[in-house]
Each structure stands twice: as C-alpha cells, then as structure tokens.
C-alpha cells in the first residue's frame, strides 16, 4: 500500500506541474470545469464527462469550506489512496491583535500582533496536536516580563512528507536593548 501511495503522490506532483505549465489553475479558480477538462484531457473530454465529474467532486467538498487550493482536494478525491496516512485538511487564519498599556514600554504600550493557522480535518481526525504545537511555537517567542510580538504565518503547504508553513517573527522584550527577528519553516505536530 505504501508503494501505491508513493506512486500516486508522484502522479499528483506531475499533475500539479502540468496544470502550472499549461495555465490550467486559472480555469479551476474560475470553476470552468469544461475549460479545465479540455485543457487537461484534450477535445475528447466530454466523451468521458470529465467536466461533470470534476464539478461533482467540487460540489461534494465545497461544504468543508476549504481555504487551500481546490486542486489538492480534487487530487486527493481521485487518487483513491485513502489509507491511514491520507488526510484532507483545511485551515482558517487566526488573527489576534492586542495592546497592553505599560510604563516599561518606550511607547507606553506592548503590542501583540499574531496571524497563524488553525487546522481542521475534513476526515474527522484530530488536529489538536497540530494546533497546540503552533501555539507553543508562538509562545516560545513571548516575553515573560512584557514586550512586543509580531508573528506571521504564510505559504501553508504539503512538502511531500509534512504539512509546513513559513513564519516570520519579531519580538522585543523589556529587558532587550533592541528587537530580535527569526524566520523559517515550521512543521506542526499532527500526531
């Protein structure tokens, strides 16, 4: 089963490259199922009703209010690789902004400005561990004695083995002479 999934994963990668190189992502975004099917399968697409099948797949999954690429949903739906390692995830971006008055701050207040993902599972499996690991990552930059914190997550994606995202964080604690900065790729713990 693992070999089959790895093979289907490679098929998925080639599928995404083909879509990208042939400008078909715009057809999917516009929900132009016929245009996409014609570009992907050629002029005989209607014989096998590929446009109808893609539209039905979209209708089946739109109730999950997916916030990431519909392309991935179509791929997961059609791969048939539904073993214990497969999962369909969604996420909502959480924003938190807070100003706390403080005489220790050079400007009279400490500011926290956070933007991070909250993961959900469309297949019913728990995402609690992933969400806790995201919050723990943010907490690791907070100042014990007060300070500013800006945390921004972007480019949430599946890198072939894990779900990851890019992050940038800047913080300034009351005991620090100047702000500090960090950035990188964070892998939430989905165990």
Residue frames relative to the residue before (quaternion, step in Angstrom):
aa qw qx qy qz dx dy dz
X 1.0000 0.0000 0.0000 0.0000 0.00 0.00 0.00
X 0.6403 0.5312 -0.3386 0.4395 3.60 0.97 -0.81
X 0.6355 0.5201 -0.3324 0.4638 3.61 0.97 -0.79
X 0.6352 0.5274 -0.3265 0.4601 3.57 1.01 -0.81
X 0.6677 0.4967 -0.3026 0.4646 3.56 0.94 -0.88
X 0.6397 0.5118 -0.3303 0.4688 3.59 0.99 -0.80
X 0.6362 0.5180 -0.3219 0.4726 3.58 1.02 -0.78
X 0.6754 0.4772 -0.2952 0.4784 3.57 0.95 -0.85
X 0.5887 0.5509 -0.3683 0.4630 3.57 1.11 -0.60
X 0.6642 0.4884 -0.3105 0.4732 3.61 0.90 -0.86
X 0.6095 0.5350 -0.3459 0.4718 3.56 1.07 -0.71
X 0.6295 0.5352 -0.3196 0.4638 3.56 1.03 -0.82
X 0.6485 0.5169 -0.3171 0.4601 3.60 0.92 -0.89
X 0.6669 0.4854 -0.3009 0.4786 3.62 0.91 -0.89
X 0.6063 0.5553 -0.3365 0.4591 3.58 1.07 -0.77
X 0.6898 0.4759 -0.2831 0.4664 3.59 0.86 -0.98
X 0.6330 0.5194 -0.3329 0.4677 3.60 1.01 -0.73
X 0.6391 0.5238 -0.3252 0.4598 3.58 0.97 -0.85
X 0.6466 0.5172 -0.3146 0.4643 3.58 0.93 -0.92
X 0.6705 0.5102 -0.2963 0.4498 3.55 0.90 -0.96
X 0.7132 0.4692 -0.2623 0.4499 3.60 0.79 -1.01
X 0.7559 0.3850 -0.2072 0.4874 3.60 1.09 -0.62
X 0.5183 -0.6954 0.3878 0.3120 3.58 1.23 0.36
X 0.4058 0.7475 -0.4502 0.2720 3.59 1.12 0.55
X 0.4780 0.6709 -0.4455 0.3505 3.61 1.22 -0.22
X 0.6295 0.5407 -0.3331 0.4477 3.59 1.02 -0.77
X 0.6203 0.5348 -0.3411 0.4613 3.60 1.07 -0.70
X 0.6553 0.4978 -0.3121 0.4746 3.58 1.00 -0.81
X 0.6518 0.5188 -0.3191 0.4518 3.58 0.91 -0.89
X 0.7052 0.4411 -0.2526 0.4942 3.57 1.06 -0.77
X 0.3786 -0.7395 0.4609 0.3119 3.58 1.35 -0.07
X 0.3438 0.7084 -0.5153 0.3383 3.54 1.09 0.86
X 0.1509 -0.8480 0.5038 0.0657 3.55 0.39 1.29
X 0.6482 0.5153 -0.3235 0.4579 3.60 0.99 -0.78
X 0.6598 0.5109 -0.3025 0.4606 3.57 0.95 -0.91
X 0.6521 0.4998 -0.3139 0.4759 3.56 1.01 -0.83
X 0.6774 0.5000 -0.2998 0.4487 3.60 0.81 -1.02
X 0.6448 0.5117 -0.3258 0.4649 3.60 0.99 -0.78
X 0.6814 0.4864 -0.2874 0.4653 3.58 0.95 -0.87
X 0.7163 0.4443 -0.2541 0.4743 3.57 1.04 -0.72
X 0.8063 0.2900 -0.1233 0.5006 3.59 0.88 -0.98
X 0.5316 -0.6282 0.4148 0.3883 3.58 1.22 -0.20
X 0.7577 -0.4264 0.2511 0.4254 3.59 -1.30 0.10
X 0.6581 0.5136 -0.3251 0.4443 3.65 1.15 -0.37
X 0.3089 0.7977 -0.4791 0.1969 3.61 1.25 0.24
X 0.6629 0.5364 -0.3194 0.4133 3.59 1.00 -0.80
X 0.5487 0.6220 -0.3954 0.3946 3.58 1.16 -0.51
X 0.7634 0.3178 -0.1731 0.5350 3.59 1.02 -0.83
X 0.4125 -0.7533 0.4279 0.2814 3.58 1.35 0.18
X 0.1419 0.8217 -0.5378 0.1243 3.56 0.98 0.84
X 0.6321 0.5360 -0.3414 0.4435 3.58 0.98 -0.75
X 0.6466 0.5099 -0.3107 0.4747 3.59 1.00 -0.81
X 0.6658 0.5127 -0.3033 0.4493 3.59 0.93 -0.89
X 0.6477 0.4998 -0.3191 0.4784 3.59 1.00 -0.78
X 0.6388 0.5283 -0.3195 0.4590 3.58 0.98 -0.83
X 0.6529 0.5026 -0.3113 0.4736 3.59 1.00 -0.80
X 0.6285 0.5241 -0.3329 0.4685 3.59 1.01 -0.77
X 0.6389 0.5169 -0.3227 0.4696 3.57 0.97 -0.85
X 0.6680 0.5036 -0.3018 0.4572 3.60 0.86 -0.94
X 0.6490 0.5298 -0.3179 0.4439 3.59 1.01 -0.78
X 0.7829 0.3530 -0.1784 0.4802 3.59 0.99 -0.77
X 0.5225 0.6607 -0.4308 0.3239 3.62 1.12 -0.27
X 0.5560 0.6112 -0.3977 0.3990 3.61 1.17 -0.41
X 0.6318 0.5343 -0.3387 0.4478 3.60 1.20 -0.38
X 0.3173 -0.7833 0.4792 0.2369 3.57 1.33 -0.05
X 0.0509 0.8455 -0.5270 0.0698 3.50 0.82 1.04
X 0.2526 -0.7928 0.5424 0.1164 3.55 -0.88 0.98
X 0.6745 0.4186 -0.3200 0.5172 3.58 1.21 0.04
X 0.8094 -0.3744 0.1762 0.4167 3.50 -1.33 0.26
X 0.4689 -0.6734 0.5063 0.2650 3.56 -0.90 0.98
X 0.5322 0.6330 -0.4054 0.3895 3.57 1.15 -0.55
X 0.6716 0.5012 -0.3073 0.4509 3.59 0.87 -0.90
X 0.6320 0.5301 -0.3374 0.4536 3.57 1.02 -0.76
X 0.6449 0.5065 -0.3219 0.4733 3.58 0.92 -0.87
X 0.6611 0.5120 -0.3132 0.4502 3.58 0.90 -0.90
X 0.6740 0.4778 -0.3040 0.4743 3.59 0.84 -0.91
X 0.6401 0.5418 -0.3270 0.4357 3.58 0.97 -0.83
X 0.7735 0.3807 -0.1913 0.4693 3.58 0.91 -0.90
X 0.5545 0.6359 -0.4146 0.3410 3.64 1.14 -0.31
X 0.2976 -0.7713 0.5154 0.2257 3.60 1.02 -0.68
X 0.5318 0.6149 -0.4128 0.4107 3.57 1.23 0.18
X 0.1696 0.8273 -0.5099 0.1640 3.55 0.54 1.18
X 0.2455 0.7607 -0.5662 0.2009 3.59 0.71 0.99
X 0.7588 -0.4030 0.2513 0.4458 3.56 -1.26 -0.06
X 0.6462 0.5230 -0.3326 0.4454 3.61 1.17 -0.37
X 0.6121 0.5559 -0.3576 0.4341 3.61 1.17 -0.41
X 0.1414 0.7793 -0.6063 0.0712 3.54 -1.05 0.68
X 0.2904 -0.7185 0.6069 0.1761 3.49 -1.23 0.62
X 0.0640 -0.8245 0.5618 -0.0209 3.55 -0.52 1.21
X 0.1143 -0.7304 0.6653 0.1038 3.48 -1.27 0.54
X 0.0704 -0.7837 0.6100 0.0931 3.56 -1.25 0.13
X 0.2163 -0.7140 0.6470 0.1577 3.49 -1.30 0.50
X 0.3928 -0.6948 0.5421 0.2628 3.56 -1.02 0.74
X 0.2368 -0.7655 0.5900 0.0990 3.52 -0.79 1.10
X 0.1037 -0.7798 0.6149 0.0558 3.58 -0.93 0.88
X 0.0125 0.7844 -0.6191 0.0371 3.54 -0.99 0.87
X 0.0333 0.7832 -0.6183 0.0561 3.55 -0.77 1.05
X 0.0829 0.8021 -0.5826 0.1017 3.56 -0.80 1.00
X 0.1307 -0.7551 0.6375 0.0796 3.55 -1.10 0.80
X 0.0795 -0.7934 0.6033 0.0143 3.58 -0.79 1.04
X 0.4007 -0.7171 0.5109 0.2535 3.62 -0.61 1.09
X 0.1184 0.7901 -0.5921 0.1054 3.57 -0.98 0.86
X 0.4022 -0.7112 0.5264 0.2353 3.54 -0.92 0.95
X 0.6192 0.5592 -0.3359 0.4372 3.60 1.22 -0.41
X 0.5994 0.5619 -0.3603 0.4418 3.59 1.24 -0.30
X 0.5355 -0.6354 0.4429 0.3368 3.61 -0.98 0.72
X 0.7603 0.3261 -0.1931 0.5276 3.60 1.13 -0.54
X 0.6218 -0.6021 0.3240 0.3818 3.61 1.24 0.32
X 0.7840 0.1624 -0.1195 0.5871 3.60 1.24 0.09
X 0.3124 -0.6900 0.6146 0.2202 3.53 -1.30 0.50
X 0.1847 -0.7965 0.5710 0.0736 3.58 -0.94 0.90
X 0.0934 -0.7507 0.6520 0.0504 3.53 -1.05 0.89
X 0.0425 0.7873 -0.6101 0.0779 3.58 -0.73 1.09
X 0.0461 0.8325 -0.5416 0.1070 3.56 -0.24 1.32
X 0.0239 0.7446 -0.6671 0.0001 3.55 -1.19 0.73
X 0.1942 0.7864 -0.5491 0.2057 3.56 -0.45 1.25
X 0.5194 -0.6620 0.4417 0.3111 3.60 -1.16 0.50
X 0.1764 -0.6973 0.6802 0.1417 3.52 -1.33 0.58
X 0.2624 -0.8026 0.5217 0.1220 3.57 -0.48 1.22
X 0.0861 -0.7493 0.6554 0.0398 3.52 -1.25 0.70
X 0.2999 -0.7506 0.5596 0.1830 3.55 -1.14 0.55
X 0.3442 -0.7467 0.5357 0.1923 3.57 -0.77 1.06
X 0.6981 0.4516 -0.2783 0.4809 3.59 1.23 -0.29
X 0.6352 -0.6027 0.3077 0.3724 3.60 1.22 0.42
X 0.5584 0.6074 -0.4113 0.3875 3.61 1.18 -0.07
X 0.6072 -0.6013 0.3934 0.3392 3.54 -1.16 0.65
X 0.1230 -0.7632 0.6297 0.0771 3.54 -1.13 0.76
X 0.3002 0.7967 -0.4806 0.2103 3.57 1.29 0.23
X 0.6503 0.5288 -0.3196 0.4420 3.60 0.92 -0.89
X 0.6519 0.5145 -0.3139 0.4603 3.57 0.97 -0.85
X 0.6846 0.4829 -0.2904 0.4623 3.57 0.89 -0.92
X 0.6293 0.5135 -0.3350 0.4776 3.60 1.05 -0.71
X 0.6605 0.5038 -0.3246 0.4524 3.61 0.93 -0.82
X 0.6072 0.5320 -0.3552 0.4713 3.63 1.09 -0.66
X 0.6853 0.4789 -0.2893 0.4662 3.60 0.85 -0.97
X 0.6345 0.5166 -0.3329 0.4687 3.62 1.03 -0.72
X 0.6152 0.5382 -0.3457 0.4609 3.57 1.06 -0.71
X 0.6553 0.4958 -0.3055 0.4811 3.58 0.95 -0.85
X 0.6490 0.5394 -0.3071 0.4399 3.58 0.93 -0.96
X 0.6180 0.5784 -0.3534 0.3982 3.60 1.03 -0.72
X 0.6954 0.4444 -0.2724 0.4947 3.62 1.23 -0.32
X 0.5261 0.6514 -0.4170 0.3535 3.62 1.20 -0.22
X 0.4328 -0.6924 0.5241 0.2422 3.53 -1.16 0.67
X 0.4663 -0.6821 0.4907 0.2766 3.57 -0.93 0.91
X 0.7785 0.3491 -0.1631 0.4955 3.56 0.94 -0.91
X 0.6844 -0.4632 0.2810 0.4879 3.60 1.19 0.36
X 0.3297 0.7365 -0.5468 0.2235 3.53 -1.09 0.72
X 0.5731 -0.5701 0.4645 0.3615 3.54 -1.37 0.02
X 0.0085 0.7859 -0.6182 0.0125 3.56 -1.14 0.68
X 0.0072 0.7594 -0.6502 0.0225 3.55 -0.90 1.01
X 0.0149 0.7910 -0.6071 0.0746 3.57 -0.71 1.16
X 0.0107 0.8120 -0.5808 0.0562 3.57 -0.78 1.05
X 0.1531 -0.7771 0.6073 0.0627 3.58 -0.83 1.06
X 0.0647 0.7940 -0.6013 0.0613 3.57 -1.08 0.74
X 0.8225 0.2850 -0.1832 0.4569 3.55 -1.36 0.13
X 0.1153 0.8027 -0.5685 0.1385 3.57 0.77 1.05
X 0.1377 0.8118 -0.5382 0.1801 3.56 -0.67 1.15
X 0.4168 -0.6324 0.5770 0.3056 3.52 -1.39 0.15
X 0.2445 -0.8262 0.4936 0.1186 3.60 -0.50 1.15
X 0.7035 -0.4266 0.2619 0.5045 3.59 1.22 0.27
X 0.7883 0.1620 -0.0970 0.5856 3.54 1.22 -0.49
X 0.8095 0.1215 -0.0213 0.5740 3.59 0.99 -0.84
X 0.4336 -0.5935 0.5852 0.3425 3.52 -1.36 0.23
X 0.0275 0.8022 -0.5911 0.0794 3.56 -0.79 1.04
X 0.0614 -0.7714 0.6246 0.1051 3.54 -1.34 0.10
X 0.4860 -0.6252 0.5242 0.3133 3.52 -1.29 0.44
X 0.0496 -0.7966 0.6016 0.0325 3.56 -1.05 0.70
X 0.1049 -0.7297 0.6700 0.0873 3.49 -1.34 0.48
X 0.0185 0.8009 -0.5972 0.0397 3.56 -0.91 0.88
X 0.0353 -0.7628 0.6456 0.0107 3.53 -1.11 0.80
X 0.0495 0.8101 -0.5812 0.0590 3.55 -0.86 0.91
X 0.0945 -0.7640 0.6376 0.0292 3.53 -1.28 0.59
X 0.1541 -0.7875 0.5936 0.0611 3.57 -0.49 1.20
X 0.6410 -0.5568 0.3651 0.3819 3.57 -1.19 0.55
X 0.6891 0.4763 -0.2763 0.4711 3.60 1.18 -0.52
X 0.6073 0.5795 -0.3470 0.4184 3.61 1.26 -0.10
X 0.4668 -0.6867 0.4749 0.2917 3.61 -1.02 0.72
X 0.7987 0.0217 0.0012 0.6014 3.61 1.18 -0.53
X 0.6327 -0.5420 0.3799 0.4021 3.61 -1.22 0.38
X 0.2450 -0.7354 0.6095 0.1664 3.54 -1.27 0.44
X 0.2032 -0.7871 0.5792 0.0614 3.57 -1.21 0.62
X 0.0345 0.7708 -0.6359 0.0202 3.54 -1.14 0.69
X 0.0418 0.7726 -0.6335 0.0094 3.56 -1.21 0.52
X 0.2277 0.7744 -0.5707 0.1511 3.54 -1.21 0.38
X 0.5485 -0.5531 0.4909 0.3902 3.52 -1.29 -0.51
X 0.1497 -0.7941 0.5857 0.0621 3.59 -0.81 1.03
X 0.1933 -0.7659 0.6065 0.0903 3.55 -1.03 0.92
X 0.2918 -0.7576 0.5557 0.1791 3.62 -0.40 1.16
X 0.4419 -0.6952 0.5105 0.2465 3.56 -1.15 0.71
X 0.1250 -0.8329 0.5380 0.0336 3.59 -0.27 1.28
X 0.4005 0.7182 -0.4877 0.2930 3.65 1.16 0.28
